[in-house]
Amino acid sequence: MNRSEVVFGNEQPRSVVNKADRSKAKYLKKFGDDSNADYSASVVPNEHIGDLLGVSDIAIGQGEPGTCEGFDEEKGLIVGNIRMGFGHYRISMAIASAARSMGYNPYWMDLNSYKQTTCTKVISAQNDLYSMGSRLSQRSRLFNKLFWEPLNYEGFRQLTYNAADQKNAELMAPVFKNVPKEMPIVATHVWPAQAALHAGMKYVVNAIPDDWAMALHFAEGSIHAVQTHHVYQGYRILDGMAKKKVLKPMPQDSIRYTGHYIDHEMVANIEHDCDLRIRRKESGKPMRFLLTIGGAGAQKEIFASMINELMPKIKAGKAALYVNIGDYMNVWADLKRMCPGLGETATTHFNNWNETVSFAENAIEGDVEGIHVFCHDNIFEAVYATNLLIRSCDVIVTKPSELAYYPVPKLFIKRIGGHEQWGAIHSAEIGDGTLECRDIPHTLQMVDLFLEDDVTLRNMCESIKRNKTIGIYDGAYEVVRIAMGMKNG
């Protein structure tokens, strides 16, 4: 089956198919053809978040060719992902957390970590381009307006965009050669879903991010999971994916609304954590803001302005600050330069995972003051530090990407890519986040609103508790049920 030629009964133009063929040929010439490789597949410990999430890694090519070792084919669930920004890793962690809580064994399969394979070389090349574009979009308004926003909003939306991705994903299939084909896989980026299908994996769930329907995310043959009813409708009718042309819709058994993909530990403690936030506000304790630098390392100027605005309030005991700079140590040097006194004021938690875990656990019930900055070179720790800190923060400050769906009060700063704006709209509509603050003055206005009035934080906390009762945050559990249900009938 040539998945580049037809998508849900909609034929691609021959020119588009030919372009997809040329894309694959270009990568083959650049990175080589390993389609005949017999990569081993084995389950190995995850040294970083293995204990916290009960997750093990799938190693490819580390054993004897043709071998398969360590898989629990009854209770095992593969979480297929890549690192392209932090959001896809974060969804993977949510799926793994939910799977473990339900008695399954989650296996982490990062297609961007097998450096000897053509698969990883192709993904890394595209990841580098995307990260560069994200950073450039923040430095150049003209680039953002004329290229980056249109690409992320309408370019990725078009059905024709899917053809090259499908063809390139054929180059990723060899890493699945000796992975048991009847093991369910939840892919948190479309490329692992497409690659798994090309490789003959039988039970694939494609956990789609964001709230804007884009043909980029199609992997026909999988069940497409979505987090909102709005995006369900967009995908079902392939809305706007061929300009004004009406396309054949997705079959109803190819797509499922699940709710938001959230870690079990957060969902189970929603009421407790929200009540503590309200109690801290009522008792006048410092309001805790969590600032997160995403995978592109962009938007430093916005965060620097917020830190400078909050500095007097932190010194006065009215606010406290967590800053997670991910694995971007260079951002720390930039922030110190842009925020006078930050280096002397802040407590740093750098590359000491046990200390970060201990701080996050103690902060849930304990008192916090001052500024705390977190940085971890390891990607697992860099991403998961935010998840750990969410439970004890009062407000998370983030662009409206994957964190837009998390059960914590949110202050949304300017998006990166037009598709992200819908995450803020959805969050504001269900009451757990602000509108998107598209410039620094409006961002600082919202900071003051959280600090000074008595209703903004409380209303969001009450909305989060209400949302839980109707299952809005149960998406990760539902995705696991779908995946295991495909296998078990």
C-alpha positions in Angstrom: 0.0 0.0 0.0 1.4 3.4 -1.0 0.1 5.7 1.8 1.4 8.7 -0.1 -1.1 8.3 -2.9 -4.5 8.1 -1.1 -5.6 9.4 2.3 -9.0 8.2 3.5 -10.1 7.7 -0.1 -8.8 11.1 -1.2 -6.3 10.8 -4.0 -3.2 13.0 -4.0 -2.2 14.8 -7.2 0.5 13.0 -9.1 2.8 16.0 -8.7 2.5 15.7 -5.0 3.3 11.9 -5.0 6.3 12.6 -7.3 7.6 15.3 -4.9 7.2 12.8 -2.0 9.3 10.2 -3.9 12.0 12.8 -4.4 12.0 13.7 -0.7 12.6 10.1 0.2 15.3 9.7 -2.4 17.0 12.8 -1.1 17.2 11.4 2.4 18.3 8.0 1.2 21.2 9.6 -0.7 22.2 11.7 2.3 21.8 9.2 5.1 22.0 5.8 3.5 19.6 2.8 3.1 19.3 0.5 6.1 16.0 -1.2 4.9 17.8 -4.6 5.0 19.2 -4.1 8.5 18.2 -6.7 11.1 18.3 -4.4 14.1 17.9 -6.2 17.5 15.2 -5.0 19.9 15.6 -5.3 23.7 14.0 -3.8 26.8 16.5 -2.0 29.1 16.1 0.1 32.2 15.4 3.8 31.9 17.9 5.4 34.3 16.2 8.8 34.6 12.4 8.5 34.9 12.2 4.7 35.1 11.4 4.6 38.9 9.0 7.5 38.7 6.9 6.3 35.8 7.7 2.6 35.8 8.9 2.9 32.2 11.7 0.9 30.5 13.5 1.8 27.2 13.4 -0.1 24.0 17.0 -0.3 22.7 17.5 -0.9 19.0 20.7 -2.4 17.6 22.5 -3.1 20.8 22.2 -6.9 20.7 22.8 -9.7 18.2 21.1 -8.9 14.9 17.7 -10.5 14.6 17.1 -10.8 18.4 14.1 -9.7 20.5 14.5 -9.7 24.3 12.6 -8.6 27.4 9.2 -7.7 26.1 6.1 -8.5 28.1 3.7 -9.3 25.3 0.7 -9.6 27.5 1.0 -6.4 29.6 3.5 -4.4 27.6 2.6 -1.1 25.9 5.0 0.8 23.6 5.0 4.6 23.7 6.5 5.7 20.4 7.9 9.2 20.3 10.5 11.6 19.1 12.1 14.7 20.6 10.7 17.6 18.5 10.2 20.2 21.2 9.2 19.1 24.7 5.5 18.6 24.0 5.7 15.2 22.4 7.9 13.9 25.2 5.4 15.3 27.7 2.5 13.4 26.1 4.5 10.2 26.2 5.1 10.7 29.9 1.4 11.1 30.5 0.6 7.9 28.5 3.3 6.0 30.4 2.1 7.2 33.8 -1.5 6.3 33.0 -0.5 2.8 31.7 1.5 2.1 34.8 -1.4 3.1 37.0 -3.6 0.7 35.1 -1.3 -2.2 35.6 0.5 -2.2 32.3 4.3 -2.1 31.5 5.1 1.0 29.4 8.1 0.8 27.0 9.7 4.1 25.8 10.7 4.0 22.1 12.3 7.2 21.0 12.9 7.1 17.3 15.2 10.1 17.6 17.7 8.2 19.8 19.0 5.4 17.5 21.9 7.4 16.1 23.2 4.5 13.9 19.9 4.3 12.0 18.6 6.2 8.9 15.4 6.7 11.0 17.1 8.9 13.6 19.2 10.8 11.0 16.1 11.8 9.1 14.2 12.9 12.2 17.2 14.8 13.6 17.6 16.7 10.4 14.0 17.8 10.4 14.0 18.5 14.1 17.0 20.9 13.7 15.1 22.7 10.9 12.0 23.1 13.1 13.9 24.3 16.1 15.8 26.9 14.0 12.5 28.1 12.5 10.9 28.4 16.0 13.8 30.5 17.3 14.0 32.7 14.1 10.2 33.3 14.3 10.8 34.9 17.7 13.6 37.2 16.4 12.0 38.3 13.1 8.5 39.5 12.9 8.7 39.4 9.1 9.8 35.8 9.0 7.1 34.9 11.5 4.4 36.7 9.5 5.3 35.6 6.0 6.6 32.1 6.6 6.4 30.5 10.1 2.8 31.3 11.0 1.4 30.4 7.6 3.4 27.1 7.6 2.3 26.0 11.0 -1.3 27.2 10.5 -2.2 26.4 6.9 0.8 24.7 5.4 0.8 21.7 7.8 -3.0 21.7 7.5 -3.1 20.7 3.8 -3.6 17.1 2.7 -0.8 17.4 0.3 1.7 17.9 3.1 1.0 14.4 4.4 2.4 12.7 1.3 6.1 13.5 1.9 5.9 12.6 5.6 4.3 9.2 4.7 7.0 8.5 2.2 9.9 9.6 4.5 8.4 7.5 7.3 9.2 4.4 5.2 12.8 5.1 6.1 12.0 4.8 9.8 10.3 1.4 9.6 13.5 -0.7 10.0 13.8 0.1 13.7 10.6 -1.9 14.2 12.1 -5.0 12.5 12.3 -7.2 15.6 9.8 -5.4 17.8 6.8 -7.8 18.5 4.2 -6.9 15.9 1.2 -7.6 18.1 2.3 -5.3 20.9 0.1 -2.2 21.1 1.8 1.1 20.4 0.7 4.6 21.3 2.6 7.2 19.1 2.8 10.7 20.4 4.1 12.1 17.1 2.8 11.1 13.7 6.1 9.7 12.4 6.3 6.8 14.9 2.7 6.0 14.0 3.4 6.1 10.3 6.7 4.1 10.7 5.0 1.5 12.9 2.3 1.0 10.3 4.9 0.7 7.5 6.7 -1.9 9.6 3.5 -4.0 10.1 2.7 -3.2 13.7 -0.9 -4.3 14.1 -2.3 -2.1 16.9 -1.4 1.6 16.6 -3.0 4.6 18.4 -1.9 8.0 17.1 -2.2 10.5 20.0 -2.6 13.8 18.3 -1.5 17.0 20.0 -3.0 20.5 19.7 -6.5 21.8 19.0 -6.1 22.6 15.3 -6.7 19.9 12.7 -3.8 19.4 10.3 -3.2 16.7 7.7 0.3 16.5 9.0 -1.0 14.2 11.8 -2.7 11.6 9.6 -1.5 8.0 9.9 -4.2 6.0 8.1 -4.5 2.5 9.7 -4.2 3.8 13.2 -6.9 5.1 15.6 -6.4 8.9 15.8 -7.0 10.1 19.4 -7.8 13.8 19.9 -8.1 15.9 23.1 -11.0 18.2 22.2 -14.4 18.1 20.5 -13.4 21.1 18.3 -10.5 19.3 16.7 -12.5 16.0 16.4 -14.9 17.8 14.1 -12.0 19.3 12.1 -10.3 15.9 11.6 -13.5 14.1 10.9 -14.4 16.2 7.8 -10.8 17.0 6.9 -11.7 20.7 7.3 -9.9 23.1 5.1 -7.3 20.4 4.1 -7.8 21.1 0.4 -8.6 24.8 0.5 -12.4 25.0 -0.3 -12.7 21.5 -1.7 -15.0 19.2 0.2 -13.1 16.0 0.9 -14.2 12.5 1.8 -14.4 12.3 5.6 -12.5 10.0 8.0 -14.3 6.8 8.9 -15.8 7.0 12.3 -13.7 4.1 13.6 -10.5 5.9 12.7 -10.9 8.7 15.3 -11.8 9.0 18.9 -12.2 11.9 21.3 -10.4 11.0 24.6 -9.9 14.2 26.6 -6.6 15.7 27.7 -3.4 13.6 28.0 -2.4 14.0 31.6 -0.2 12.1 34.0 -2.0 9.9 36.5 -0.2 11.6 39.5 -1.7 15.0 38.5 -5.2 13.7 37.8 -5.4 11.7 41.0 -4.5 14.8 43.1 -6.5 17.6 41.3 -8.8 18.4 44.2 -6.0 18.3 46.8 -3.6 20.5 44.8 -6.3 23.0 43.8 -7.5 23.3 47.4 -4.0 24.1 48.5 -3.7 26.8 45.9 -6.9 28.5 47.1 -5.7 28.1 50.7 -2.3 29.8 50.0 -4.1 32.7 48.3 -6.5 33.2 51.2 -3.7 33.1 53.7 -1.5 35.6 51.8 1.4 33.2 51.2 3.6 34.0 48.2 1.9 33.1 44.9 4.1 30.6 43.0 4.7 31.2 39.3 6.2 28.4 37.2 8.0 29.7 34.0 8.9 27.0 31.5 11.3 27.4 28.6 10.2 25.0 25.9 12.2 22.8 23.5 13.0 25.6 21.1 14.6 27.7 23.9 12.7 30.8 22.6 10.8 33.6 24.3 13.5 34.6 26.7 12.6 38.3 26.4 9.1 37.6 27.7 10.4 35.6 30.7 13.0 38.2 31.5 10.4 40.9 31.6 8.2 38.8 33.9 11.2 38.1 36.2 12.0 41.8 36.4 8.4 42.7 37.1 8.1 40.1 39.9 11.5 40.7 41.5 10.2 43.4 44.0 7.2 41.3 44.8 9.4 38.3 45.5 11.6 40.3 47.8 8.4 41.5 49.6 7.1 37.9 50.1 4.2 38.3 47.8 5.4 36.0 45.0 7.8 33.1 44.5 9.2 31.8 41.3 10.1 28.5 39.7 12.0 28.8 36.4 12.6 25.6 34.4 15.1 26.3 31.6 15.0 22.6 30.4 18.3 21.5 29.1 19.3 25.0 27.8 22.1 26.1 30.2 22.8 29.0 27.8 19.4 30.5 28.7 20.6 30.9 32.3 23.5 33.1 31.2 21.0 35.2 29.0 18.5 35.6 31.9 21.2 36.7 34.3 22.3 39.3 31.8 18.7 40.5 31.2 17.6 40.4 34.8 19.8 42.4 37.2 20.3 40.7 40.5 18.9 37.3 39.4 22.2 35.5 39.7 22.7 36.6 43.3 19.1 36.1 44.3 18.1 32.7 42.8 18.7 29.2 44.2 19.9 26.9 41.4 19.0 23.3 41.0 21.3 22.2 38.2 21.8 18.5 37.2 20.9 17.1 40.6 17.8 15.1 39.8 17.3 13.8 43.4 17.4 17.3 44.7 14.8 18.4 42.1 12.5 15.5 43.0 12.9 16.2 46.7 12.2 19.9 46.3 9.1 19.3 44.2 7.7 16.8 46.7 8.3 19.0 49.7 6.9 22.0 48.0 3.4 20.5 47.7 2.6 20.8 51.4 5.5 23.0 52.5 6.3 26.7 52.2 8.3 28.2 49.3 9.9 31.6 48.9 12.4 33.3 46.5 13.5 32.2 43.1 14.4 28.6 42.1 15.9 27.8 38.8 16.1 24.3 37.3 18.2 22.9 34.5 19.0 19.3 33.6 21.2 18.1 30.7 19.2 14.9 30.4 16.1 15.4 28.2 13.9 13.2 30.4 14.8 15.2 33.5 14.5 18.5 31.6 10.9 17.8 30.6 9.7 16.0 33.6 10.9 18.6 36.1 8.0 20.8 34.9 5.6 18.0 35.5 6.9 17.6 39.1 6.7 21.3 39.8 3.2 21.7 38.4 1.6 20.2 41.4 3.0 22.7 43.9 2.8 25.8 41.7 -0.1 28.2 41.7 0.2 29.5 38.1 2.2 28.1 35.2 3.3 30.6 32.6 3.7 28.9 29.2 3.0 29.3 25.5 -0.3 27.6 24.6 1.2 24.3 23.4 0.8 20.9 25.1 0.9 22.4 28.6 -2.4 24.2 27.7 -4.2 21.0 28.5 -2.8 20.4 32.0 -5.0 20.8 35.1 -3.2 23.8 36.6 -4.1 27.5 36.4 -2.3 28.9 33.3 -1.1 32.3 32.1 -0.6 32.0 28.3 2.2 34.0 26.7 2.6 34.6 22.9 2.4 31.4 20.8 5.0 30.0 18.5 3.1 29.0 15.4 -0.5 29.9 14.6 -1.8 26.4 15.4 -1.0 26.9 19.1 -3.5 29.8 19.6 -6.4 27.2 19.8 -4.9 25.7 22.9 -5.4 29.0 24.7 -8.9 29.4 23.3 -9.9 26.0 24.5 -8.4 26.5 27.9 -10.1 29.8 28.4 -13.4 28.3 27.4 -13.2 25.5 30.0 -12.0 28.0 32.6 -8.5 26.7 33.5 -6.4 29.3 31.7 -6.1 32.9 30.4 -6.5 34.2 27.0 -3.3 34.3 25.0 -1.3 37.4 26.0 0.3 38.4 22.7 2.7 41.1 24.0 4.7 41.8 27.2 2.4 44.6 28.6 -0.7 42.3 28.5 1.4 39.5 30.0 2.4 41.7 32.9 -1.2 42.9 33.3 -2.3 39.3 33.8 0.5 38.7 36.4 -0.8 41.6 38.4 -4.4 40.3 38.1 -3.4 36.9 39.5 -1.6 38.6 42.4 -4.0 41.4 43.3 -7.6 40.1 42.8 -9.4 37.4 44.7 -11.2 35.6 41.9 -8.9 34.8 39.0 -7.0 32.0 40.7 -10.0 30.7 42.6 -12.2 30.5 39.5 -9.6 28.5 37.6 -9.1 26.1 40.5 -12.9 25.5 40.8 -13.1 25.0 37.0 -10.3 22.4 37.1 -12.1 20.5 39.8 -15.4 20.7 37.9 -13.7 19.6 34.6 -12.3 16.5 36.3 -15.8 15.3 37.2 -16.7 15.1 33.5 -13.5 13.4 32.4 -11.8 16.2 30.6 -8.4 15.2 32.0 -8.9 11.5 31.5 -7.4 11.3 28.0 -4.2 9.3 28.8 -6.3 6.6 30.5 -8.6 6.5 27.5 -5.7 6.2 25.0 -4.3 3.2 26.9 -7.8 1.6 27.0 -8.1 2.0 23.2 -4.6 0.6 22.6 -5.1 -2.4 24.8 -8.6 -2.9 23.5 -7.4 -3.1 19.9 -5.3 -6.1 20.9 -7.7 -7.8 23.3 -10.8 -7.1 21.3 
